[in-house]
Amino acid sequence: QVQLVESGGGAVRSGESLRLSCVTSGFTFDLYAMAWFRQVPGERLEWVSGINSGGVSTTYVDSVKGRFMISRDNNKKILYLQMSNLKTEDTAVYSCGLYHSPTIEWDLRYGYDYRGQGTQVTVSS
C-alpha cells in the first residue's frame, strides 16, 4: 500500500534552515506529482509547494517563494523540501502528498490522493 513517511522536522531559530524528507513506497514514484502541505493545529491545511513527476516543474505559495525549494529523487523515491531563512510563521506540521497524475493543476492542488502523517517544524524568534 502507499506509504508516505516524513522526517527532518525540528525546533530552530528564525533565519535557520531545515530539510524535510518524504520517503515513499507502494507506488511508482516517478509517475506522479507530489506536494508539501502544512497545518497549524486548529487552522486549515495549507498547500506549500508542488513538483511534477519529472521534477522539472515546481510551484510555491507566495509566502515561501525564494526561501523554500522542493525537489525529488526519483531513483530513491524521496521527496524533499529545503527550507531556508525560516520564520516563526512557518511553524506547523509539514506533510507530503501524492497526486494520481503527473502534474498538479493550481485549482486542484488540494485534490491529493494520499498524505502522510507529517513532521513538526517549530521556529522561534
CORCORPE-V769926 format. One record per residue. N is the residue number from 1. RES is the residue in one letter. SS is DSSP state (~ for helix, > for strand, _ for the rest). PHI is phi in degrees with one decimal (none if undefined). D_LAST is the distance of its C-alpha to the last C-alpha in whole Angstrom. Layout:
BEGIN
n->N res->RES ss->SS phi->PHI d_last->D_LAST
n->N res->RES ss->SS phi->PHI d_last->D_LAST
END
This chain:
BEGIN
n->1 res->Q ss->_ phi->none d_last->40
n->2 res->V ss->_ phi->-66.4 d_last->37
n->3 res->Q ss->> phi->-132.0 d_last->34
n->4 res->L ss->> phi->-128.8 d_last->31
n->5 res->V ss->> phi->-124.9 d_last->28
n->6 res->E ss->> phi->-90.5 d_last->25
n->7 res->S ss->> phi->-155.2 d_last->23
n->8 res->G ss->_ phi->104.5 d_last->20
n->9 res->G ss->_ phi->-70.0 d_last->17
n->10 res->G ss->> phi->170.4 d_last->14
n->11 res->A ss->> phi->-107.4 d_last->11
n->12 res->V ss->> phi->-135.3 d_last->9
n->13 res->R ss->> phi->-96.7 d_last->6
n->14 res->S ss->_ phi->-53.1 d_last->5
n->15 res->G ss->_ phi->92.0 d_last->9
n->16 res->E ss->_ phi->-84.5 d_last->10
n->17 res->S ss->_ phi->-126.5 d_last->13
n->18 res->L ss->> phi->-146.0 d_last->15
n->19 res->R ss->> phi->-122.1 d_last->19
n->20 res->L ss->> phi->-93.8 d_last->20
n->21 res->S ss->> phi->-125.3 d_last->24
n->22 res->C ss->> phi->-130.3 d_last->27
n->23 res->V ss->> phi->-86.0 d_last->30
n->24 res->T ss->> phi->-119.3 d_last->33
n->25 res->S ss->> phi->-161.4 d_last->36
n->26 res->G ss->_ phi->91.0 d_last->39
n->27 res->F ss->_ phi->-156.1 d_last->40
n->28 res->T ss->_ phi->-84.0 d_last->41
n->29 res->F ss->~ phi->-54.8 d_last->37
n->30 res->D ss->~ phi->-77.6 d_last->38
n->31 res->L ss->~ phi->-97.4 d_last->40
n->32 res->Y ss->_ phi->-127.4 d_last->37
n->33 res->A ss->_ phi->-71.3 d_last->34
n->34 res->M ss->> phi->-134.5 d_last->31
n->35 res->A ss->> phi->-151.9 d_last->27
n->36 res->W ss->> phi->-111.3 d_last->24
n->37 res->F ss->> phi->-124.6 d_last->22
n->38 res->R ss->> phi->-146.0 d_last->19
n->39 res->Q ss->> phi->-150.4 d_last->19
n->40 res->V ss->_ phi->-93.9 d_last->17
n->41 res->P ss->_ phi->-50.7 d_last->20
n->42 res->G ss->_ phi->87.4 d_last->22
n->43 res->E ss->_ phi->-115.7 d_last->21
n->44 res->R ss->_ phi->-75.0 d_last->23
n->45 res->L ss->_ phi->-65.5 d_last->23
n->46 res->E ss->> phi->-118.1 d_last->22
n->47 res->W ss->> phi->-75.3 d_last->24
n->48 res->V ss->> phi->-107.0 d_last->22
n->49 res->S ss->> phi->-161.8 d_last->24
n->50 res->G ss->> phi->-135.1 d_last->28
n->51 res->I ss->> phi->-144.2 d_last->30
n->52 res->N ss->_ phi->-77.5 d_last->34
n->53 res->S ss->_ phi->-60.6 d_last->36
n->54 res->G ss->_ phi->-83.3 d_last->37
n->55 res->G ss->_ phi->82.8 d_last->33
n->56 res->V ss->_ phi->-87.4 d_last->34
n->57 res->S ss->_ phi->-103.4 d_last->33
n->58 res->T ss->> phi->-129.3 d_last->29
n->59 res->T ss->> phi->-139.8 d_last->27
n->60 res->Y ss->> phi->-136.1 d_last->24
n->61 res->V ss->_ phi->-71.6 d_last->22
n->62 res->D ss->~ phi->-55.8 d_last->21
n->63 res->S ss->~ phi->-66.9 d_last->18
n->64 res->V ss->~ phi->-116.6 d_last->18
n->65 res->K ss->_ phi->-58.8 d_last->20
n->66 res->G ss->_ phi->84.8 d_last->20
n->67 res->R ss->_ phi->-116.2 d_last->17
n->68 res->F ss->> phi->-108.4 d_last->19
n->69 res->M ss->> phi->-137.4 d_last->22
n->70 res->I ss->> phi->-93.7 d_last->24
n->71 res->S ss->> phi->-153.5 d_last->27
n->72 res->R ss->> phi->-147.1 d_last->30
n->73 res->D ss->> phi->-113.2 d_last->32
n->74 res->N ss->_ phi->-71.7 d_last->36
n->75 res->N ss->_ phi->-76.0 d_last->37
n->76 res->K ss->_ phi->-87.9 d_last->35
n->77 res->K ss->_ phi->63.4 d_last->34
n->78 res->I ss->> phi->-125.9 d_last->30
n->79 res->L ss->> phi->-104.8 d_last->28
n->80 res->Y ss->> phi->-124.5 d_last->25
n->81 res->L ss->> phi->-139.2 d_last->21
n->82 res->Q ss->> phi->-86.8 d_last->20
n->83 res->M ss->> phi->-115.2 d_last->16
n->84 res->S ss->_ phi->-120.7 d_last->15
n->85 res->N ss->_ phi->46.9 d_last->12
n->86 res->L ss->_ phi->-64.0 d_last->10
n->87 res->K ss->_ phi->-119.4 d_last->8
n->88 res->T ss->~ phi->-59.5 d_last->6
n->89 res->E ss->~ phi->-73.0 d_last->10
n->90 res->D ss->~ phi->-83.6 d_last->11
n->91 res->T ss->_ phi->-60.8 d_last->11
n->92 res->A ss->> phi->-178.8 d_last->15
n->93 res->V ss->> phi->-91.2 d_last->18
n->94 res->Y ss->> phi->-101.5 d_last->19
n->95 res->S ss->> phi->-134.6 d_last->23
n->96 res->C ss->> phi->-104.6 d_last->26
n->97 res->G ss->> phi->-130.0 d_last->29
n->98 res->L ss->> phi->-114.6 d_last->32
n->99 res->Y ss->_ phi->-108.4 d_last->35
n->100 res->H ss->_ phi->-90.6 d_last->39
n->101 res->S ss->_ phi->-158.7 d_last->39
n->102 res->P ss->_ phi->-77.7 d_last->38
n->103 res->T ss->_ phi->-132.1 d_last->36
n->104 res->I ss->_ phi->-119.6 d_last->34
n->105 res->E ss->_ phi->-78.3 d_last->35
n->106 res->W ss->~ phi->-53.8 d_last->32
n->107 res->D ss->~ phi->-70.2 d_last->34
n->108 res->L ss->~ phi->-111.4 d_last->34
n->109 res->R ss->_ phi->-65.8 d_last->31
n->110 res->Y ss->_ phi->-92.8 d_last->30
n->111 res->G ss->_ phi->-91.7 d_last->34
n->112 res->Y ss->_ phi->-75.0 d_last->33
n->113 res->D ss->_ phi->-97.4 d_last->35
n->114 res->Y ss->> phi->-139.4 d_last->33
n->115 res->R ss->> phi->-145.1 d_last->29
n->116 res->G ss->_ phi->-77.6 d_last->28
n->117 res->Q ss->_ phi->-78.1 d_last->26
n->118 res->G ss->_ phi->101.5 d_last->23
n->119 res->T ss->> phi->-135.9 d_last->20
n->120 res->Q ss->> phi->-81.4 d_last->17
n->121 res->V ss->> phi->-119.4 d_last->13
n->122 res->T ss->> phi->-124.0 d_last->10
n->123 res->V ss->> phi->-116.2 d_last->7
n->124 res->S ss->> phi->-110.2 d_last->4
n->125 res->S ss->_ phi->-85.6 d_last->0
END
